[in-house]
Amino acid sequence: MSENGKPKFAMYWAASCGGCEIAVLNIHEKILDFDANFEVAFWPVAMDAKYKDVEALEDGEILLTLFNGGIRNDENEHIAKLLRQKSQIMVAFGSCANEGCIPGLANLSPIESLFETVYNTVSTENEEGIRPQSSYEMPEGTIHIPEMYPVLRTLDQVIDVDYYMPGCPPESHQVAAVVDLVISVVKG
């Protein structure tokens, strides 16, 4: 619970298109019920939050996390594990988190082929042949860039998941029904 007595909520966007975030926003006035009953602890697409803010929370302090997207890089995996540790209820939210969906199609090709397509095709201007590096030295210090994994994994291949909400994206009326259910349980 937060200082104001509201349970905490989190949402994270891993390897996906962002449609799940829009589906949550498309619950229209129901979002006000959500706001009245939850404190948003972490939702990078909707608020300024840092990983260190989540790390500072007690284990289990977040009541509900909606995690959308598959696990494609080490940052996705780190945040999935961190949010699992900090959350009482973890929901694989949307098709990408559940079965890989469109981002999972990249599993049909070797990672080198993906990089070749992205960085060396006719539509890409990359005469120097620059490829992503996991770290890079800058005058300000070393910056770290998420390292791509050879395949995308679903959320439950990385952490324990409590509930699954399918859909690409989940229908807004389904999201609203879940919000109502969680609120009734919290208030019950």
Disulfide bonds with the S-S distance in Angstrom:
none
